[in-house]
Amino acid sequence: NSGSNKREKTNFISVASVVQPITNNQNVCYGTSATLKITGNAEYNWYTEPSGGTSIHRGTSFTTPNLTNSTTYYIESSLFNCTSTMRTEVTANVIDAIEKPTLVMNDNNNLSVSQNYSSYQWYYNQIKIDNAIQSAYTPNEKGSYYVEVFDENGCSNISNSFDVNIELLSYFPNPIFNSEEFLYINGVSIKDNNITIFNLSGQKVLDYSVLDISTGQQKI
């Protein structure tokens, strides 16, 4: 009657909304890899091109190969068969390579490199030396030494190995003929706790306790 009676039927359609992932660019040391991460509500495919191409990875994180140049990756989002129209960019920024240190040995048998680096770690026969974290080191055994240096970003480089195969201690004058002369001993290390001196007849004339090895030289 006059159209006052009616019946309505309503269908609801769910529309998926693909949100672009959240990510940040990352700095990486020269020659190393970076792990890039994203967050979001979808599934993600990673590409090396802004459009087209073949996916190189699927997931919310991707570990790059070792990089020598800054590299940008592109992330495509998909949800319920809906795909984002634009890919999200994320870049691994490669920090310039740190200069390779030059290792030298001075007249006091101390090994050293430039003091221009942020921190240091010395190695002996491929094994880390505890507390050897300065720009110079006095070797206490014959063998192969090298140092790893770091910049302010934590990036590192390694010196060439230096083979110590000479007498570690040098001393002068020798012999000493009067009590007014001093004996200088170079190359004293942290493992040298005591120095024993003999005369020309082989008799022990002095036991000396090493107190300071900061210069690698003792004056007796």
One Martini backbone bead per residue (centre of mass of N, CA, C, O) as a GRO file, in nm:
protein
  220
    1ASN     BB    1   0.086   0.043   0.030
    2SER     BB    2   0.246   0.296  -0.109
    3GLY     BB    3   0.535   0.164  -0.033
    4SER     BB    4   0.574   0.113   0.287
    5ASN     BB    5   0.663  -0.170   0.213
    6LYS     BB    6   0.998  -0.316   0.276
    7ARG     BB    7   1.299  -0.487   0.151
    8GLU     BB    8   1.632  -0.542   0.278
    9LYS     BB    9   1.965  -0.607   0.131
   10THR     BB   10   2.297  -0.658   0.273
   11ASN     BB   11   2.629  -0.633   0.155
   12PHE     BB   12   2.960  -0.708   0.260
   13ILE     BB   13   3.280  -0.557   0.183
   14SER     BB   14   3.612  -0.636   0.206
   15VAL     BB   15   3.889  -0.408   0.228
   16ALA     BB   16   4.212  -0.411   0.154
   17SER     BB   17   4.493  -0.251   0.322
   18VAL     BB   18   4.800  -0.149   0.198
   19VAL     BB   19   5.077  -0.092   0.387
   20GLN     BB   20   5.352   0.062   0.408
   21PRO     BB   21   5.647   0.000   0.512
   22ILE     BB   22   5.871   0.020   0.784
   23THR     BB   23   6.189   0.193   0.746
   24ASN     BB   24   6.559   0.199   0.748
   25ASN     BB   25   6.844   0.307   0.695
   26GLN     BB   26   7.187   0.164   0.663
   27ASN     BB   27   7.493   0.130   0.796
   28VAL     BB   28   7.804   0.005   0.642
   29CYS     BB   29   8.077  -0.162   0.614
   30TYR     BB   30   8.323  -0.226   0.421
   31GLY     BB   31   8.270  -0.556   0.309
   32THR     BB   32   7.983  -0.588   0.437
   33SER     BB   33   7.688  -0.667   0.590
   34ALA     BB   34   7.324  -0.623   0.599
   35THR     BB   35   7.028  -0.591   0.810
   36LEU     BB   36   6.712  -0.552   0.687
   37LYS     BB   37   6.415  -0.392   0.822
   38ILE     BB   38   6.055  -0.448   0.870
   39THR     BB   39   5.719  -0.309   0.909
   40GLY     BB   40   5.381  -0.465   0.907
   41ASN     BB   41   5.061  -0.611   0.743
   42ALA     BB   42   5.231  -0.789   0.536
   43GLU     BB   43   5.370  -0.911   0.253
   44TYR     BB   44   5.723  -0.952   0.137
   45ASN     BB   45   5.912  -0.831  -0.143
   46TRP     BB   46   6.236  -0.835  -0.285
   47TYR     BB   47   6.428  -0.587  -0.473
   48THR     BB   48   6.652  -0.424  -0.727
   49GLU     BB   49   6.391  -0.286  -0.839
   50PRO     BB   50   6.122  -0.059  -0.871
   51SER     BB   51   6.044  -0.254  -1.120
   52GLY     BB   52   6.006  -0.552  -1.164
   53GLY     BB   53   6.144  -0.841  -1.178
   54THR     BB   54   6.300  -1.046  -0.928
   55SER     BB   55   6.272  -1.191  -0.645
   56ILE     BB   56   6.517  -1.223  -0.362
   57HIS     BB   57   6.291  -1.200  -0.127
   58ARG     BB   58   6.108  -1.309   0.179
   59GLY     BB   59   6.009  -1.069   0.421
   60THR     BB   60   6.118  -0.862   0.714
   61SER     BB   61   6.414  -0.959   0.627
   62PHE     BB   62   6.754  -0.868   0.497
   63THR     BB   63   7.060  -1.008   0.384
   64THR     BB   64   7.323  -0.896   0.252
   65PRO     BB   65   7.577  -0.880   0.087
   66ASN     BB   66   7.878  -0.790   0.042
   67LEU     BB   67   7.974  -0.443   0.046
   68THR     BB   68   8.116  -0.158  -0.170
   69ASN     BB   69   7.829  -0.029  -0.223
   70SER     BB   70   7.568   0.146  -0.230
   71THR     BB   71   7.231  -0.001  -0.173
   72THR     BB   72   6.911  -0.047  -0.324
   73TYR     BB   73   6.593  -0.153  -0.210
   74TYR     BB   74   6.272  -0.322  -0.293
   75ILE     BB   75   5.935  -0.318  -0.156
   76GLU     BB   76   5.664  -0.547  -0.176
   77SER     BB   77   5.320  -0.542  -0.108
   78SER     BB   78   5.088  -0.800   0.030
   79LEU     BB   79   4.713  -0.846   0.050
   80PHE     BB   80   4.478  -1.040  -0.048
   81ASN     BB   81   4.589  -1.002  -0.355
   82CYS     BB   82   4.710  -0.730  -0.283
   83THR     BB   83   4.912  -0.472  -0.438
   84SER     BB   84   5.136  -0.250  -0.440
   85THR     BB   85   5.208   0.024  -0.651
   86MET     BB   86   5.458   0.077  -0.459
   87ARG     BB   87   5.783   0.072  -0.370
   88THR     BB   88   6.000   0.039  -0.104
   89GLU     BB   89   6.276   0.206   0.014
   90VAL     BB   90   6.616   0.076   0.090
   91THR     BB   91   6.943   0.161   0.233
   92ALA     BB   92   7.285   0.065   0.203
   93ASN     BB   93   7.541   0.243   0.356
   94VAL     BB   94   7.868   0.279   0.259
   95ILE     BB   95   8.154   0.300   0.422
   96ASP     BB   96   8.447   0.398   0.403
   97ALA     BB   97   8.740   0.271   0.392
   98ILE     BB   98   8.979   0.190   0.600
   99GLU     BB   99   9.293   0.239   0.653
  100LYS     BB  100   9.571   0.069   0.619
  101PRO     BB  101   9.797  -0.032   0.837
  102THR     BB  102  10.134   0.047   0.934
  103LEU     BB  103  10.390  -0.169   1.035
  104VAL     BB  104  10.639  -0.105   1.292
  105MET     BB  105  10.986  -0.103   1.410
  106ASN     BB  106  11.176   0.013   1.650
  107ASP     BB  107  11.467   0.050   1.840
  108ASN     BB  108  11.287  -0.078   2.098
  109ASN     BB  109  11.097  -0.311   1.981
  110ASN     BB  110  10.843  -0.158   1.886
  111LEU     BB  111  10.522  -0.181   1.786
  112SER     BB  112  10.354   0.029   1.528
  113VAL     BB  113  10.102   0.278   1.467
  114SER     BB  114   9.891   0.492   1.407
  115GLN     BB  115   9.700   0.745   1.608
  116ASN     BB  116   9.426   0.791   1.409
  117TYR     BB  117   9.269   0.590   1.559
  118SER     BB  118   9.029   0.478   1.788
  119SER     BB  119   9.125   0.166   1.790
  120TYR     BB  120   9.278  -0.147   1.929
  121GLN     BB  121   9.413  -0.484   1.820
  122TRP     BB  122   9.622  -0.741   1.916
  123TYR     BB  123   9.823  -1.008   1.757
  124TYR     BB  124   9.932  -1.360   1.811
  125ASN     BB  125   9.919  -1.603   1.608
  126GLN     BB  126   9.593  -1.522   1.570
  127ILE     BB  127   9.583  -1.415   1.871
  128LYS     BB  128   9.447  -1.248   2.110
  129ILE     BB  129   9.560  -0.978   2.308
  130ASP     BB  130   9.539  -0.895   2.614
  131ASN     BB  131   9.525  -0.548   2.654
  132ALA     BB  132   9.606  -0.482   2.340
  133ILE     BB  133   9.496  -0.128   2.284
  134GLN     BB  134   9.726   0.015   2.138
  135SER     BB  135   9.945   0.161   1.901
  136ALA     BB  136  10.146  -0.005   2.084
  137TYR     BB  137  10.387  -0.291   2.096
  138THR     BB  138  10.564  -0.530   2.300
  139PRO     BB  139  10.724  -0.795   2.228
  140ASN     BB  140  10.777  -1.135   2.400
  141GLU     BB  141  10.783  -1.302   2.125
  142LYS     BB  142  10.838  -1.503   1.882
  143GLY     BB  143  10.659  -1.403   1.577
  144SER     BB  144  10.330  -1.316   1.479
  145TYR     BB  145  10.215  -0.980   1.406
  146TYR     BB  146   9.905  -0.787   1.453
  147VAL     BB  147   9.664  -0.519   1.371
  148GLU     BB  148   9.350  -0.387   1.469
  149VAL     BB  149   9.154  -0.125   1.337
  150PHE     BB  150   8.942   0.160   1.436
  151ASP     BB  151   8.669   0.351   1.399
  152GLU     BB  152   8.390   0.542   1.496
  153ASN     BB  153   8.198   0.304   1.353
  154GLY     BB  154   8.360   0.012   1.387
  155CYS     BB  155   8.547  -0.006   1.167
  156SER     BB  156   8.790  -0.222   0.996
  157ASN     BB  157   9.148  -0.309   0.989
  158ILE     BB  158   9.443  -0.489   0.871
  159SER     BB  159   9.749  -0.563   0.905
  160ASN     BB  160  10.030  -0.674   0.841
  161SER     BB  161  10.247  -0.899   0.914
  162PHE     BB  162  10.496  -0.938   1.185
  163ASP     BB  163  10.811  -1.085   1.207
  164VAL     BB  164  10.963  -1.196   1.500
  165ASN     BB  165  11.337  -1.282   1.463
  166ILE     BB  166  11.478  -1.130   1.692
  167GLU     BB  167  11.629  -0.994   1.933
  168LEU     BB  168  11.452  -0.836   2.186
  169LEU     BB  169  11.719  -0.764   2.328
  170SER     BB  170  11.896  -0.462   2.406
  171TYR     BB  171  12.238  -0.345   2.498
  172PHE     BB  172  12.393  -0.056   2.671
  173PRO     BB  173  12.674  -0.096   2.753
  174ASN     BB  174  12.904  -0.377   2.645
  175PRO     BB  175  13.064  -0.351   2.884
  176ILE     BB  176  13.100  -0.247   3.222
  177PHE     BB  177  13.369  -0.059   3.402
  178ASN     BB  178  13.182   0.132   3.585
  179SER     BB  179  12.963   0.273   3.835
  180GLU     BB  180  12.879   0.540   3.647
  181GLU     BB  181  12.735   0.360   3.464
  182PHE     BB  182  12.476   0.278   3.238
  183LEU     BB  183  12.227   0.037   3.168
  184TYR     BB  184  12.064  -0.033   2.859
  185ILE     BB  185  11.731  -0.174   2.800
  186ASN     BB  186  11.570  -0.306   2.524
  187GLY     BB  187  11.249  -0.470   2.504
  188VAL     BB  188  11.078  -0.459   2.749
  189SER     BB  189  10.828  -0.652   2.901
  190ILE     BB  190  10.560  -0.774   3.086
  191LYS     BB  191  10.723  -1.061   3.125
  192ASP     BB  192  10.958  -0.886   3.261
  193ASN     BB  193  11.026  -0.894   3.600
  194ASN     BB  194  11.337  -0.974   3.572
  195ILE     BB  195  11.690  -0.879   3.602
  196THR     BB  196  11.999  -1.043   3.525
  197ILE     BB  197  12.344  -0.984   3.621
  198PHE     BB  198  12.667  -1.046   3.477
  199ASN     BB  199  12.982  -1.110   3.468
  200LEU     BB  200  13.265  -1.216   3.294
  201SER     BB  201  13.267  -1.477   3.506
  202GLY     BB  202  12.945  -1.549   3.570
  203GLN     BB  203  12.860  -1.359   3.795
  204LYS     BB  204  12.624  -1.252   4.004
  205VAL     BB  205  12.538  -0.888   4.059
  206LEU     BB  206  12.214  -0.863   3.968
  207ASP     BB  207  11.878  -0.793   4.075
  208TYR     BB  208  11.598  -0.675   3.874
  209SER     BB  209  11.302  -0.493   3.902
  210VAL     BB  210  11.029  -0.450   3.705
  211LEU     BB  211  10.812  -0.151   3.692
  212ASP     BB  212  10.851  -0.009   3.391
  213ILE     BB  213  10.716  -0.061   3.036
  214SER     BB  214  10.622   0.192   2.860
  215THR     BB  215  10.910   0.219   2.678
  216GLY     BB  216  11.094  -0.056   2.675
  217GLN     BB  217  11.299   0.076   2.893
  218GLN     BB  218  11.600   0.025   3.086
  219LYS     BB  219  11.768   0.177   3.377
  220ILE     BB  220  12.081   0.067   3.561
   0.00000   0.00000   0.00000
